[in-house]
Amino acid sequence: PEDAPARLIPELLDRLAALGDLAKQVNLALGGNGYRAGEIQKILEGLRGHHDSQGGDW
């Protein structure tokens, strides 16, 4: 288990990169809809569906 952190760091970095990509997508999507709550919900559902199809968990 001493090498456990060394094995977890690449996974953590991958997850951080994915989170950054998700944040960028949300930011771009929100910028174009005038921050309407209904549109935000649709965007989030679409992103969740894409994330779930990739085998991810939240």
Secondary structure in CASP SS format (residue, H / E / C, confidence):
PFRMAT SS
TARGET T0000
AUTHOR 0000-0000-0000
METHOD secondary structure of the structure
MODEL  1
P C 1.00
E C 1.00
D C 1.00
A H 1.00
P H 1.00
A H 1.00
R H 1.00
L H 1.00
I H 1.00
P H 1.00
E H 1.00
L H 1.00
L H 1.00
D H 1.00
R H 1.00
L H 1.00
A H 1.00
A H 1.00
L H 1.00
G H 1.00
D H 1.00
L H 1.00
A H 1.00
K H 1.00
Q H 1.00
V H 1.00
N H 1.00
L H 1.00
A H 1.00
L H 1.00
G H 1.00
G C 1.00
N C 1.00
G C 1.00
Y C 1.00
R C 1.00
A H 1.00
G H 1.00
E H 1.00
I H 1.00
Q H 1.00
K H 1.00
I H 1.00
L H 1.00
E H 1.00
G H 1.00
L H 1.00
R H 1.00
G H 1.00
H H 1.00
H H 1.00
D H 1.00
S H 1.00
Q C 1.00
G C 1.00
G C 1.00
D C 1.00
W C 1.00
END
